[in-house]
Amino acid sequence: MQLDFLGNLQRTHTCGELRSQNAGETVTLMGWVNRRRDHGNLIFLDLRDRYGISQIVLDLEQSGEAHAKAEAARPEFVVAVVGKVRRRGEGLENPNMPTGEIEIVASELRLLSDAKTPPFSPAEGAIANEEVRLQYRFLDLRREEMQKNFLMRHNVTKAIRDNLSAQGFLEIETPMLTRSTPEGARDFLVPSRVHPGEFFALPQSPQIFKQILMISGFDKYFQIARCFRDEDLRADRQLEFTQIDLEMTFPHQETVFGVVENFVGAAFGAAGVTLGKNFPRMTYDEAVRLYGIDKPDLRLPAMVECAELFTAEQATVLRLAPGSPFVAIRIPGVGEISRKERDDVRALYPPKTVQSATVVDDFKRLEKSFPEAVAEIRKRTGAQDGDLLYLVGGATTISWDFEQGRSVDASGAKRLSVHQRTVYEMAGQIRLLLAQRFADRHKAFEKTGSAEDYKFLWVTDFPMYEWNEEARTWDAAHHPFTSPHEEDIKAGLLTSDKGAVRALAYDIVLNGMELGSGSIRISRQDVQAEIFRSLGMSDEEARARFGFFLTALEYGTPPHGGIALGLDRIVMILAGAQSLREVIAFPKTAKAIDVMVDAPATVSEAQWKELHLRPTVKN
Ligand code: ASP
């Protein structure tokens, strides 16, 4: 086929731009052939670019040469058209197309590039096979939906940059080649050619650098930062992802919340959603008690405590562990569920719940035995006819062998015990299971197009330590630079009652998804050293890993704090997409590979040598 050169042709308009008021103008459009319809003397080409689609008419009588080229054109050919805009005839307008009032009568057509028959047409809406989409990502990204997603991603990112700049934040880049960072995932390592046997690590986050920037006096830092964590992938995880990372000096938690609510408002605004001011706040203990999870989905009601409605004897009949919480879950508007549906749900309980939870899923039966308690439960939960009610508690099989100590924080509040937490968490899992299983009946997850679709929440006062049942040790719940509450340090809880120590750590949650997390940091070298020690890290080990940082802390460190929010996830939610892969241009598959460039890949023996490495596996 004879292809043409662009020559001196210049695009005058995009394919989404022309309207009836342009009728009569001579224009030059360029783009991809979206569809081609051959009616003999008349050939129609739908020409597509990022901005839209315009209909081109090639009339044998008016321009034989252009018509002949259009005969050769096929979908995904790249062409340039010179022609005259004309109004479409009466009844021929296409109201579904922004350019549907007009068409362009071509006087010249240049075939700039031909195209093989693509494995799928970018003109199609949904393409089932994701592997093929990712392999031919260049075609996939031509699809309207993907073009929209990336336009939105750009707009959202720009709104965030502009907003944070206006709030006085400076964008500062931190290194990609660095050393192992403390987010707790596996590092990606990069062997050094120049220093045999030594490795750089790709950053899991800019954490230490942003703290050092505070020590350096930059006051307010942000970065749209790429982070790398070598984790097993799920639909909402990627090996590399982008976070909106920020840090500021002299903040209280509320200062950080204000900054974030401000830029999140701008980001959502860029996507056409006007959010209300001030997201609600809830402590971690409250979240677990009311929702059985640290990222509550507020679109459905909280759980309600009912344990004390049953006597010890009744609790035994119900096979409820003595002293266990017993919570009612209400899912509104589900209606009657059948025996089979109930069994189907049971089959989905997590294994731990099957072993250790008492679940009452037949409320009618319970009502026969305990009419008064059930009447009270209906009252407390505000249950209406047609609402689904479940009760979940710890089963007598649960072993309560671990005692937690005092577990009263410095404010005097009783912290949840590990046991209580376990039971609430099991209940929370069943709550979410029911919520998902019956989503088409309760409809609480359906978008209405208003700000009500987005239930934000700040979760605060996370525990500083997590009990590791297997190792029977207290582990850090966050990275080790997170500050405990000042009062909890002063009360000596770091050594006397780790389970009661509250971290000045917070998460921002949206519709049951964690959007980001952050903390007020430790700004004193002595406290930092104590925290390393209390995490079982020796002074030597801490020096070896974070010595440069401990040194920096000794040269005048302002109190500081910050947060990081997942940009990919925010865009995914705003785009209404089901997976991060819909909003990352070149993502990895669930098997952690890039199928388009075929990475990871083997490298030559010479490269191994150069890096002073030897493979232990043969490919
Ligand atoms: N470095 C943390 C993270 O990436 C965020 C923060 O503490 O600011 O999750």
Residues whose N, C-alpha, C, O or C-beta is under 5 A from the ligand:
A	BS01	LIG	Q204 S205 Q207 L246 S517 G518 S519 G562 I563 A564
